[in-house]
Amino acid sequence: MTRLFSYVANILGVAGMGLGLLAGIGRLTGAYTMFGFQSVSIFVAGVALIVTACFFKLQQLGYLLEGRKG
């Protein structure tokens, strides 16, 4: 279960960083909209993915620490 959380967190983290980078580069080049969305909305979606990845990592840590107590 902890491996699954780790894989999911890593995938979400990389996807979030990619969206954030895409939105940042788009904004710096002057593109205010991408794929029909504002670049700020894409950046916020990237941040949401990174926060979700952090929650998965925290859940993984909780499982690991719980296993050590028993």
VMD Tcl script that draws the C-alpha trace (Angstrom):
set ca {
  {0.00 0.00 0.00}
  {2.83 2.38 0.78}
  {4.40 1.73 -2.62}
  {1.13 2.61 -4.31}
  {0.95 5.87 -2.37}
  {4.55 6.60 -3.30}
  {3.98 5.97 -7.02}
  {0.79 8.02 -7.11}
  {2.43 10.88 -5.20}
  {5.42 10.92 -7.52}
  {3.23 10.93 -10.63}
  {1.02 13.71 -9.27}
  {4.02 15.75 -8.18}
  {5.70 15.54 -11.57}
  {2.42 16.35 -13.34}
  {1.90 19.35 -11.06}
  {5.40 20.62 -11.66}
  {4.89 20.18 -15.40}
  {1.65 22.16 -15.36}
  {3.24 24.89 -13.28}
  {6.21 25.09 -15.61}
  {3.95 25.14 -18.65}
  {1.84 27.94 -17.18}
  {4.91 29.93 -16.14}
  {6.61 29.68 -19.50}
  {3.35 30.49 -21.26}
  {2.82 33.53 -19.10}
  {6.37 34.76 -19.66}
  {5.95 34.47 -23.41}
  {2.74 36.51 -23.26}
  {0.18 33.76 -23.70}
  {-2.61 34.60 -21.30}
  {-4.74 31.66 -22.41}
  {-3.73 28.09 -23.17}
  {-6.00 25.27 -24.29}
  {-8.99 27.53 -23.69}
  {-8.05 28.26 -20.05}
  {-6.27 31.19 -18.46}
  {-2.64 30.45 -17.66}
  {-3.28 31.31 -14.01}
  {-5.93 28.59 -13.86}
  {-3.44 26.07 -15.24}
  {-0.94 27.17 -12.61}
  {-3.53 26.73 -9.85}
  {-4.29 23.22 -11.16}
  {-0.58 22.43 -10.95}
  {-0.45 23.64 -7.36}
  {-3.49 21.51 -6.54}
  {-1.75 18.43 -7.96}
  {1.36 19.14 -5.89}
  {-0.72 19.56 -2.72}
  {-2.49 16.27 -3.46}
  {0.90 14.61 -3.90}
  {1.94 15.95 -0.50}
  {-1.18 14.42 1.07}
  {-0.33 11.05 -0.46}
  {3.23 11.28 0.87}
  {1.89 12.19 4.30}
  {-0.46 9.20 4.22}
  {2.46 6.97 3.25}
  {4.47 8.30 6.17}
  {1.55 7.63 8.51}
  {1.35 4.02 7.37}
  {5.08 3.56 7.81}
  {5.08 5.03 11.32}
  {1.99 3.04 12.30}
  {3.71 -0.17 11.24}
  {6.69 0.54 13.49}
  {4.53 0.91 16.61}
  {2.89 -2.51 16.28}
}
mol new
graphics top color blue
foreach p $ca { graphics top sphere $p radius 0.5 }
foreach p [lrange $ca 0 end-1] q [lrange $ca 1 end] { graphics top cylinder $p $q radius 0.2 }
display resetview
